Amino acid sequence: MISYNPKDWITFIFRFHKADTFRQLIPMMIFIGTYSAGIAYLEIEYWNLPEDSHVKNISIMHGMLGFVISLLLVFRTNTAYDRWWEGRKIWGSLVNNSRNLAIKLAVILQEESDRAFFRKLIPSYASILSKHLKDEETSKQLFEDVVIEHHKHRPNQVAKILFHKINDLYNSKKITGDQLIILNNEIQSFTDICGACERIKNTPIPYSYSAFIKKFIFFYVMTLPFGYVFNLGYYVIPVVIFTFYVLASLELIAEEIEDPFGNDANDLPTKKIAENIKRHVEELL
């Protein structure tokens, strides 16, 4: 995730980072510019269309459809940002739940060996969940004799190990039944958080909706030169390129943030959050 000063306008305007949409759209912008130049040449130099040509009225269509495409893009970006923000809230809950579990265990547990077990395993859940959402491989050996199998759901395995240890503490009379219920609720929240993250990751924007917006942008931009050549002449080339850049950039931004658990520049820093959880839990236990 990119850290920045939101008040630094100059940096925003004149600096391009590696994830900037301008870099990604350069090939398509060159194609759009060449296409617009070709249409302008044909209409001005080759076809010699008169000023009263009906082709000039195509711009009326763009005025009517401009409002529609703006509504679609607003809905698209808002939906993507909602997914990004929900992911951030879910990981904020994981931070708080990890702290709460560590605080309660720090008070309840008396033996150092038990504390050491949870000191290592609680942060491991966040770390493995981060890798699980990114589809990264984790090492089979978690620590000491705790083994995580690759072909199974890894966060569930860690949650199972956690509850198994809690249940052993109850059977050995180190915690009471009431304490078991309290701790069970904290561990259950881990699985709820994992399920919420998987819901976001595994449920993309419907294909037909995403495909329609891309097609709409493409055909909208490709028809721009026909009508505006009469008013702008060859200046239609930079105008069409800029229009395409604005519309396509909004779609690219939405695509990037709709899956907040990936490796893109603007995705959530889940690895850093997991490291913070580790530091906090170690301080408490």
Summary of the structure (lengths in Angstrom):
residues: 285
radius of gyration: 27.4
end to end distance: 29.4
largest distance: 94.2
contacts: 831
relative contact order: 0.19
helix: 76%
strand: 2%
